[in-house]
Every structure is written in C-alpha cells, then in structure tokens.
Amino acid sequence: MGDSVTKPKVAIIGTRGYPSYYGGFETAVRQLAPYLAAKGWDVTVYGRPGATRADDVLSKEPVRTIATPGIERKSLSTLTYGLTSTFHAACILKPDVALVMNVANGYALPLLRFRGIPTLVNVDGIEWERAKWGKLAKAVFRGGARATARWASNLVFDARAIGQRWKRDFGRDGVFIPYGGDPVEQADPVKNLVPRRYVLYVARFVPENSVDAFLAAVPSIAEHADVVVVGSSGYGGEFDERAQHLSETHDRVHWLGHVSDDRMLHSLWKHAGAYFHGHTVGGTNPALVQAMAAGAPTVARDTVYNREVLQDAGLFVPGDSASISSALLALLANPVQQEQMSAASCERADAEYTWEAVCQGYEAALRDLLSIEGRPNDGVQKNSDDLIDQGSRGDR
C-alpha cells in the first residue's frame, strides 16, 4: 500500500456529508472524521450537494469532502447517493478501507469487495420494520441487510440488542459501538423558558417516534406547563401541520421545527423539566444519549433499546397519550426526582457513552481491517452464508 502504511486512507460513505447536522450518522461523522485525521488517517467523507456548511468551523479540519450526484427523493436518495459515492470510492479514490453507514448501501458492497477494499458497515436499526416505509422500501432494506451480511468485512452495532438480532437473523457478529454525548457544564436557559418547568420533545416526525401520541398529549400538558417541540418530517405533511396548529392555538406550545444549533439543543435538554423520548425502533439513539449527557430528566417509550441505554436513569411508559401526559406532568411536579434523574443520566452517559470511547472503537475496528484484503473471515462468512440461505427460505 506504499505511503498508505504510514497514513492509511479511509472513505466514509452513506451520510449527507461533513459537516452535516441532519441525523445520527452525521452527528457521529462530525466527531469521527476529525478524530481520525488527528490520529494520522487520510479521511474522505462522501456526501450530497448542498447538504453541508462551508462556513462551519469544522470545515477547516483536514477532512476531504466529496459530493456525488443522486436522486433527491425519500425512497431513492439513500440508494442513489450511496451508489455514486461507492463507485467513486472504488474506482477513483481507492481507499485502504471504507466505513459505510446504512444497510441500504449493502447492494454496492460487492464493488468495494471486488476492488479489494475492506468495509466496516454500521447497520443502523432494523430499517425494514420502520412504519415510515412502504412494502417496497421495506423489501429493499431487507435485501440490503442480506447483502451487507454477505459482503461486509465487519459490522458495527450501535446497541447490543441490534447485535443480537443480526446474530439471530443473519448469523453475523460484529462490534458494539454506540453513539456519544457531549457533557453540558454551562448553558444559559433559552429565552422565555423557565428551567425545569417545561416539557421537551426532540425527534424527526416519523410514526415510530411516537409523534402522533405525543402531539395528542400536548393540549393536556400545555394546560399546566410550556411544551417545546423540536423536529419536523423534512417533507411537510400531517405531523408538521399538527405541530404548527398546536403552536398557533396554544400560547404555551412552542414548535421550533428542525434545530441544527447544538448549543441551543444542549441548553434545551439541560434545563428541561421532563424530556420525552418517543423512539421505538433503531438502536442507541443519538438524541437520547445527548439528552443524558446534558442531564435531562427523561421519560421514554418502553422498548428494549431505550432500557438498554437509560437503565435506571429514566422512566418508561407505554405509547398512549394519556400515559405520556401523566408521566411527564408527574415528573414536572417533582423537583427532587428531576435532580436525581438528571444526576443519574449524566453518570450513565459518562460511564458508557463518551465520544472519545466511540471514536476509539471505530479507529480500532478500521485498523483491524487494514490487513484484510476485502474478505471477511472465511469461517465466519461460510456460517453467515448458510444462515442467510436458511433465513431466506424461512421468509418465503
């Protein structure tokens, strides 16, 4: 590999670019890309035209960015941008190793394999079970997961429960690397919001994030406290319209839409009286980890993933609006419990979910692949292929 032995070259594929503030993958890349560069890596992040901030301070880091074309449609964007990025990486950039985000890019992995480029794939959540996708999209993600299991050199699971699912369904092991959070030591309260006296909700407006149930609970909560709603669908639609209507008809409801200002988000979490985390699918959610690191007293939907992350630092509720409203109002009325939960959240985040540990985990996994010429361990792969075949027969 010539000079790449002393300065290995890594391509990061499958996000909106660097620096971008869209979602969890982009959050991780904002931390990981400059970390790898500081550790002596030649880092290239692929992305989409117009999805990054040229004036962002992070853009001054020694990280190369390349935007490739794609189709900007909800059902096609991930596949098309991932394909063009992978083609450029395999045929032009020729990195020593690739970090690929999202199993939808599994279909393009054979190209990297053919070029002798080992791949580390973050599988994300169980995309083919998300309510926001139709039957065709779910089938595409399921197929991408099978392709990922077949062609990826190694896998990253952001939750242990996700790793267990992949072991069961596809016969593949991998490494557990969650998301991290930034401790929030100092943060001025957001104007017109009294610390510990408001309810906060932060999420993309998709069905599996309990948007419907939370918005239904907002009027009853707003009778007693301010409600701050951060998020949108990104494409407009029913949830955005409902959030806007609530903010226009209730003086104590504040819909902020998508917020990319980390300092504002951190302040909202730090001073919240009760943060509702409604995510029901996926694995370790970046927003939940950051809420913990900021010390937000958290009420979460009762899922295996949320319990894995929060453990004893949170409260858990079913998905009906009455339960959500009752739990949030009860927490708002209990300052002692708020401070106890805040301290427990910070301790848990510091113990298990720091960006330093996350970045170290990714670098170690990437370095492990440098000597592998694009081929998973033969024994593991054979076992994986057998189980994939069995799973495919079972699906039919």
N, C-alpha and C positions, 0 to 999 in steps of 0.2 A: 504493500500500500504506500510505499515511499514515505513522503513527508507526513502522510496521514497517521503514521505510527506515533509521531510526537504531537500532532494536532488532529485528532480524529474529526471527521466531518459527519454531522448529523442533520437530517432533514426532518422537520416536524410538519406532518400532513394531517389535514382534516379539521382545522379550525378556521375562523374567519380572518386570522392573521395576527400580526403583532405590531403595536399593542392594540388589542381589541377588548371591548367591555361587554360583549354580548351574553356570554353564559359561562358555565363551569369550566369547559375546556379552555376558553380564552383566559379565564382567571388563572388557571394553572400555568398556562404558557407565559403569562406576564411574569410569573415568578421563576419558572424553569429556564426559559431562554437566556436571560442574563446570567443566571447561576451557572449554566453550562459554559457560557462564554468566559466567565471569570475563572472557571476550572480548566481552561485550555482547549475547549471544543470550538470548532468552526461550525457555527449554528446558522441554519437557514429555516425560516418559518414561512410556509406557504399560506396564502390567504386569498381573499376575494377583493376585487377592485372596489375602492371606496369604503371598505369596512374598517380601516384603521385610522389612527390620528397621527398625521405627520408632525404636528406641533407638540405631541406628547413628550414629556421628559424622557420616557422610556425609549423613544425612538432614537435617542442619542447613544443607546447601548450598542456594543459591537455585535449586532444581530442582523444578518441579511434577511430581507423580506422579498418575497416574490409573489405577485398576484397573477393568477391564471384565470382564464375565462370559464364561464359556466352558465347554467340556466337558472335565473333568479325566480324560482317558483318553489312553494313549500314542499311539494312532493319530489322535486328533481334537483334542488340545489345541492344537497349533500353529495349525492351520487355524481353529479356532473363536475362540480368543482374538485371533488376528490379524485376523479378520474384524470382530469387535466393536470392536477398537481402531481399525481403519481407518475404520469407519463413524462413530465418534465424532469422529475427527480431521477427516474430510472434511466432516461435516455440522454439527459443533458448534464444535470448536476452530478449524478453518480456519487452519492454519499457513501460513507462506510457503513452506516446504519440508519434506519428510519424509525421514528416514533410516529405511529399512526393512531389517530383518535376516531373512534366510532366504527362499529362493525359494518356499517353501510359501505365502508371503503374496503371491505373484505374481498369484493369482486375484483379489485385492482391489485391485490397482493401477489397473484402469480407473476405479474410483470416485474415486480421488485425481486421476487424469488428467482426468476429467470436471469436477471441481471446480477445475481449473487449478492444482493443487499439484504441482510437480515433485518427483521422487523419486530418491533415491540408494539403491541396493539393494546390501547386502552379500550375495553369493550363497552364502557359506559353502563347503562342499565339494561333492563330487559325490554328493549325498544319495541319488539313485536307484540307486547302486551299493553302498550300505551293507548289510552282511549282516543287520543287525538288523531291516530292513524286509521285509515280505512283498510279494508281487507287486502287490497293490492299492496299498499305500503307495508303492512304487517308481514306479508309474504316476502317482500323484498328484504326487510330487515332480518327475517328468519333465515333466508338464503344467505345473506351477508354474514350472519353468525356462523353458519356451517362453513362458508368459505374461509372465514377467519380461523375457525378451529382447524381447518385443513392446511392453511398456508402460512399462518403467522409463526414466527420463530418462538416468541414468548408472549404471554398475555399479562395485562395489568388489570386487577380488580380493585375498585375503589371501596368495596365493602366485602367483608368476609362472607356475608350471605350471598353475594353475587358469585364469588368463587365457588361456593358450594353448589350453586345452581349450574354453573358451567361444568363442574366435575360430573354432576348427575346427568346433564343433558348431552354433553359433547365429549366427555372423557378427557378434558384438558385441565391441567393445573396451570398456575401462574404465580405472580407475586402480588401481594396485597400492598397497595399504595393508596392511601386516602387523599383527601384534599386538606389543605392547611388553612389557618386563620391568622389574621394579624391582631395581636393584643392592642386594645384601645385604652391607653392610660389616660389621655386627656382628650376631651371633645366637648366643645360648647354645645349646649342644648339647641335644637332647631327652634328658630323664632316662632313664638306663639304656641309652643307645645310645652306643657309643664312636665318635668321629669317624673317618671314612674306613674303618670296619670293618664297615659294613652295606650291604646291597643295598636299594634303594628302587624301588618301583613306584607310580606315581600315574596313575590313569585311571578313567574310567567303565567299568563292567563291561558292555561290548558286544563281540560277536565280533571286530570289525575292530580292536580294540585289543590283540589277541594275549593276551587274558586266559587262554584255555584253555592255550596253550603255556606262558605264564609260570607259572601255577599248577601245571602238570605239572613244571616245573623247580624249584619251591620246595623239595621234600624234599631233593634233592641239594645245593642251595645251603645249606640250613639245617644240613647236617652240618658246615659249616665257618664259617658266619657268620650273623649276625642278618639277617632279611628283614622289611622293613617294607612292608606293602601298604596303600595309601590308595585308597579308592574303593568303589563299590557300584553296583548296577544302578538303585537308586532304587525298584525294584518288587519286590525279593526275587528268588528264583529260584536256579537251579543254581549260578551263579558265587558268589553270596553264601554259599550253603551250603557250597561247597567251601572258600572262604576261611575261614569260621568253623571248619570241621573242621580245617584245617591249623593254625590258631592254637591250637586246643584240644589237638591231639595232638603239637605240636612247640613246645618251650619257646622256641626262637629265632625263631619266626614271630609277627609282631605285625600283626594286621589291625585297622586303625583306622576302617574304614568311610569315609563321606564326611567330609572335614575342611574347614570353612569358615574356620578361623582362619589368615589369611595368614601371620602371624608364625611359626606352627608349621610350616606348609608350607615357608616360606623357609628355616627352620632345618634341616628335614629334607633339603632339596636341598643347602644349603650344606655340610653335614657328611657327606653320603653318600659312601661309598667307590665305589659304582657305581650309577648311576640307569639303569633300563631303560625306554626309551620305545617302547612297542609299537604305536603308532598306525600304521595302514596306509592310511587314506583321509583325505579332507579336504585341507586346505592347510597353511598355517602354524599349528601347534598352540600355543595359549597356554601350556599346561603345559611344552612343550619350550622355548619362549622364556624362560619364567621360570626353568626349571632352568638354562639357560645363563647368565642374568643372575646367578644365585646361585652359579655356578661348579661345578655338579655334573658330575663325570666321567660322560659319557653313552655308553651302548651303545643303539643304536636299530635298529629294523627297517629293512631296506634298501629304502627307497622313494624315489621322485623327490622327494617333498615333504620328507622328513627330510634328504636330502642337500642340498637347496636351502638349508635353514635352517642345518644344522650345518657343512656343507662339511668342512674339515679338523679341526674341533674335536671330532668324535665318531668312534666305531667303529660299524660296520654289520654286522648279522648276518641270516641267513635266519630263517624263522619256526618252526623245530623247537625243541623244548625242550632237546635236547642242545646245540645251538649256543648257545642263550641262556645256559644254565648255564655252559658252558665259558668263554664270553667274559666273563661277569660275575665268575667266580671268578678268572680270569687278571688282570683289572683290579684286583680287591681285593688281589692278591698283589704288585702293582707300584706302590709309593708314588710313585716318580719319575714314572711315566706318569700317575698320578692328578693330580699337581700341574701337570704340563704341560698336560693336557687341561682342568683347571679354569681355568688362566690363559687358554688359547685360547678357551674358551667365554665368559668374561667380556669379552674383547676383541671377539669377534664380536657379542655382544649389544649392547655399547656402540656399535659401529660401524653396525649395521644395524637394531636392534630396540629403540628407546627410545620410551617413551610420549609424550615431547614431540614427536618426529617423527611418530608415529602420529596424535596429536590435530591437529597442524598440517595433516597430509594430509587428514583428514576436514573440517576447517573450510574449507580451500581448495576442496575439491570441493563442499561445500554452498554456499559463496558463489558459485561458478561457476554454480549453478542458480538463483540468486535472480532473475535477469533472464529465465529461461526459463519461459514460462507453461505448464509441464506437458507440453511437447512435445520429444521428442528431436530432434536434428538430422535434417532431412528426408532428406538423402542417406544418412546412417548408417542411419536407420530403414528406408528402402526396401531397402537392401542386406541389412539384418538380416531383413526380412520374406521376401525372396527365398530366403535361405539357410535360414530356418526351414521354408519350404514344401518346399524340396528335402530337408531333413533328415527332415521328416515322411514324405515319400514313401519315403525310404530306409528308415525304420524299419519301414514296412509291407512 
